[in-house]
Amino acid sequence: MNIIRNPKDVMSGLLFIALAALFAWQALDLPMGTAVRMGPGYFPLVLAGLMGVLGLIVLINGLRFPGEMPSGIAWRALGVLTFS
């Protein structure tokens, strides 16, 4: 029984969660403040939390709904997007 049904979504969800954890860890060095008087670390921490929640949603969808296996990197499309 294969639990991963859409590997692209699972990897994307894990990447979003890892980036959110990194940003939240970095935001903890800044003073938070309160909801009424926000400090410089309040908004980055809230955004990191939202990114983590969205990553969890993408991860769960990758485990629930079938998708296609990644076949390779589309080098031509990557080049066009990068250099245009």
N, C-alpha and C positions, 0 to 999 in steps of 0.2 A: 504494500500500500504506500503510494507516494503522497506525502502530505503537501508538498509544494506543487501547486497547480499552475502558477504563473511566475516563473523565475524572475522575469523583468520587474514585476511589481514587488516581489519580495526583496530583491536587491535594492531597489529604489527606496522602499520603506526603511530598510536597515540603514541606508546612507542618510536619509533624512533624520532618523533618530540619532545617529552618531553625530551628525553636524549640530543638531539641537542640543545634545549633551555637551559638546565642545563649547558652543556659544553660551550656554547657561553657566558652565564652569568659569568661563572668562568674565561673565557679567557679575559673578558673585564677589569679585574683587572690588567692584564699585559700590558706593553707598546706595542702598535701596530707597530709603525714605518711606513715605506712607502713600496710600491711594489718593489722599487729598494733596499732599505735598511730595510729589514724586522726585526721587533722586536720579542721578545719571544712570544707574543700573536697573531701574525699574522697567523701562520700556524694552531694553534688550532681553531681559529675563522673560517678560510676557511674550515677546515674539518667539523666543526659543521654546517656550511651552507650547505655543500654537503650532510651531513647526514639528515638535515631537508628537503632538496629537494627530496632525495630518499624516506624519510618517507611519504612525500606528494604524491609521485607517487604510493607507495604501498597503501596508504589510498584511493586514487581515484580508483585504480584497485579493491579494496575491495567493493567499492560502485557501480562499473559498472558491474563486472562479477560475476556470481553465483559461489558458492563454497559449501563446506560441513560445518555443524555445528560442533564445537568442542565437542567431546564425553567424554573426560576425559584425565587424564595424563597417559602416558605409563611408569609406574614405572620401569619396567624391562629394557627397553631401556635407560631410564635416568640413572639407576644404572650402566649399562654396559658402557655407555659413560663417566660417571663420574669417575668410579674406574678402567678403563683400561688404 
